[in-house]
Amino acid sequence: MKTFEERFTAWVDGRLAGAELAAFEKELVAHPEAAAEREAALKLRTFLREHPTSPRLANAEFFNLQLQQRIAAESPRAREPERRTWSFWTLPRLAWAGALSLVIAGVLFKTLIPPSVTYDKAPYFAQVVEAWPADPGISATKVYSPEDNVTVLWLEGLDPIPAGYKLQ
């Protein structure tokens, strides 16, 4: 079935006939402005048939310039798109910089931090490098026994511990 607009155009052009014309005219009762639109369309058709071409303009460029200026003055100005500021740190560059930083950190870790020392004799190892007491009356001496893998720190000049003292 044709839409109302298609049937209206056929009615204005005079292409409807018979039962179709009668059915459409009954439908036009709901559209009172349709008759006025048909009259305007018929007037326009008559005018265009009487004046098939427009008159030649003497100064077409000047007319076009004035018309463009009037259109520009009457139309709302379109907002200019925001200019994107250029940034060095785009997303791919950030990813590459992060990866490069991790590689540099790994190289520095491997070169600047010495590998851990492992000893075969004991899983735990402590080494006394230097010992100095805060009191000048006390002397500290370290003694290392390689056969037993034991280091003893000998302190002289301390007060004796009472025999009743409980070690906790």
C-alpha positions in Angstrom: 0.0 0.0 0.0 1.2 3.5 -0.8 1.9 6.0 1.9 -0.1 9.1 2.4 2.7 11.3 0.9 2.8 9.1 -2.3 -1.0 9.3 -2.8 -0.9 13.0 -2.0 1.7 13.6 -4.7 -0.3 11.5 -7.2 -3.4 13.5 -6.3 -1.7 16.9 -6.9 -0.3 15.6 -10.2 -3.8 14.4 -11.3 -2.8 10.7 -11.5 -5.4 9.3 -9.2 -8.6 8.1 -10.7 -11.7 6.0 -9.9 -12.1 4.3 -6.6 -8.6 5.3 -5.5 -9.4 9.0 -6.0 -12.7 8.6 -4.0 -11.0 6.8 -1.2 -8.2 9.4 -1.0 -10.6 12.4 -1.0 -12.5 10.8 2.0 -9.1 10.6 3.7 -8.4 14.3 3.0 -11.2 15.3 5.4 -8.8 14.6 8.2 -6.2 17.0 6.5 -7.8 20.4 5.9 -4.5 22.0 5.0 -4.1 19.6 2.0 -6.3 21.7 -0.3 -4.2 24.8 0.3 -1.0 22.9 -0.4 -2.4 21.6 -3.6 -3.3 25.1 -4.7 0.2 26.3 -3.9 1.7 23.4 -5.8 -0.5 24.1 -8.9 0.5 27.8 -8.8 4.1 26.9 -8.6 3.8 24.5 -11.6 2.1 27.1 -13.7 4.7 29.7 -12.8 7.6 27.3 -13.7 5.9 26.5 -17.0 5.6 30.2 -17.9 9.1 31.1 -16.8 11.3 28.1 -17.6 14.7 29.9 -17.1 15.9 32.5 -14.6 17.1 35.9 -15.9 20.8 36.2 -16.5 22.6 38.2 -13.8 24.9 41.0 -14.9 27.3 40.7 -11.9 27.0 37.0 -10.8 30.1 37.0 -8.7 29.0 40.1 -6.8 25.6 38.6 -6.2 27.2 35.4 -5.0 29.5 37.3 -2.6 26.6 39.2 -1.1 24.5 36.1 -0.7 27.4 34.2 1.0 27.9 37.2 3.4 24.3 37.3 4.3 24.1 33.6 4.9 27.2 33.8 7.1 25.8 36.7 9.1 22.4 35.0 9.6 23.6 31.5 10.4 24.9 30.6 13.8 28.6 30.3 13.9 29.9 26.8 14.2 32.2 26.3 17.1 35.8 25.7 16.0 37.0 22.2 16.9 39.3 22.3 19.9 42.9 22.1 18.9 44.7 19.2 20.4 47.8 20.1 22.1 50.7 17.9 21.1 52.2 15.9 23.8 55.4 13.9 23.8 54.0 11.3 26.2 51.5 9.5 24.0 50.2 6.1 25.1 52.7 4.0 23.0 55.6 6.2 24.1 54.6 5.7 27.7 54.6 1.9 27.2 58.0 2.0 25.6 59.4 4.2 28.3 58.1 1.9 31.0 59.6 -1.2 29.3 62.9 0.6 28.8 62.9 1.6 32.5 62.4 -2.0 33.6 65.3 -3.1 31.4 67.6 -0.5 32.8 66.6 -1.3 36.3 67.3 -5.0 35.7 70.7 -4.2 34.2 71.6 -1.9 37.1 70.4 -4.5 39.6 72.6 -7.3 38.1 75.7 -5.1 37.7 75.7 -3.0 40.9 74.5 -5.5 43.5 77.0 -8.3 44.0 75.7 -11.9 43.9 75.0 -13.4 47.3 77.7 -15.5 48.9 76.9 -19.1 49.6 78.7 -21.3 52.0 78.7 -25.1 51.9 79.2 -25.8 55.7 76.2 -24.1 57.3 72.9 -22.8 56.0 73.2 -19.8 58.4 76.3 -17.7 58.5 77.3 -14.7 60.5 80.6 -12.9 60.3 81.9 -10.4 62.8 83.7 -7.7 60.8 84.6 -5.4 63.6 83.7 -5.1 67.3 84.2 -2.1 69.5 82.6 -1.6 72.9 81.2 1.8 74.0 83.0 1.5 77.4 86.8 2.0 77.1 87.3 -0.4 80.1 86.0 -3.3 78.1 87.9 -5.0 75.3 86.5 -7.2 72.6 88.4 -9.9 70.7 87.0 -12.2 68.0 88.2 -15.7 67.6 87.4 -17.8 64.5 87.8 -21.6 64.4 87.8 -22.8 60.7 87.6 -26.5 61.7 84.4 -26.0 63.6 83.2 -23.0 61.6 82.6 -21.1 64.7 83.3 -17.4 65.6 83.6 -16.5 69.3 83.5 -12.9 70.6 85.6 -12.7 73.8 84.7 -9.7 76.0 87.0 -8.7 78.9 86.3 -6.2 81.6 82.5 -6.8 82.1 80.9 -7.2 85.5 80.4 -10.8 86.4 76.9 -12.2 86.1 75.5 -13.4 89.4 75.0 -17.2 89.7 71.3 -16.8 90.6 70.6 -14.9 87.4 68.2 -16.8 85.1 68.7 -16.8 81.4 65.5 -16.5 79.6 
